[in-house]
């Protein structure tokens, strides 16, 4: 397991095309990768993560809303699951902390 800090991720909806809030045990986030092109920035890639509480850490993920910016620290693991005979892998962060990021400032959100 690798240590990871994601400094600028955005909270995603828990289920696609749903307004359902996050469960208390996890959330999904996306980290955008951009490059400067001319006078603006262009998204060149995205990494999607599932975030869950790390071992012996209590985080209530219902506090984080879709579109919110967060900073996450923890350990990166790969979780596998099978569905209809296929294996799917998910990048999961076992978070030790999750903080809300607001206009360059970090507000503790644990």
N, C-alpha and C positions, 0 to 999 in steps of 0.2 A: 504494500500500500504506500502510495506516495503522498507526501504532504502537499496541500494545494491551498492557494488563496486566490479567490476570484474577486477582483476589486470592483467590477462594474457589470453585474448581471441584472436581468429584468425578470420579474416573476411572471410566469405564464399561467394560463388556465389549467386547472387540474385535469379536466377531460376536454378534449377537442370539441369546439362548438357548444360549450356549456358555460353557464354562469355560476356553476357550483363552486363553492369556496374550497380552499385546501383542507384536507383532513388535518387533525392535530399532529400527525406523525410524519408528514412530509409535504414537499412542494416541488414544482418543476420550474426551472429557470433556463434562460438562454443568455449566452455571452456572444455579443456581436464582435466581429473582427473587421476593422475598417482601414482604408488607406486614403490619403489625400489625393484627390484628382481634380486639378484645376483649382477653383475656389471653394470646392466642397469636399465632403467625405462620401465614400462609396463603400457599402458593405460588401466584403469579399468572402465572408464565411461566417458560420454560426456554429456554436457548440451547445448542445442541449444537455442538461444535467437533471437528475432527480436528486433532491436534497433530503436527507433524513437526519435525525439526531444521532450524534456519535454515541459511543458507549459511555454510560454514566452521565449523559448530558440531557437536560430537559429543555426542549424548545417547542413552543406551541405555534405551529406553522399557520394556524388560522389567523394570526396577527398580520400576515403579509398578504397584500392584495395584488391582483393582476395589474401589471404595468409598473409596479413599484420597483425602484432600484435598490439592490442589496449588495453587501460585501459578505462573502462566505469564507470561513477558514475551516479546514478539516483534513480528512484523508480521502483520497480518490480510490474507489474500488469499482470493479466491474461485476455486475450482477447478471446472471443468466436465467432465462426462463424458456420453457417450451410451450408452443401453441400450434396445434394442428400439425405436429411432426417437424416443425421448424424451431430452431434455437435462436432466441433474440438476446442481445447483450445491451445492457443499460449502463451508462456512466453514472455512478452514484457518488455523491459526496456525503460522507459521514461527518456532519458538521459539529465542530466544537463551539462555533459562534456564528451567528447571522445578525448583521446590523443593517439598518436602513441607511441609505445614502441619499442625502438631500443637498443639492447644489454645492457639491464639493465638501460637505460636512458629513461625518458619520454619526448616526444616532443609534445607541445600543438598542437592539430589538429583541434580545433573548427573552 
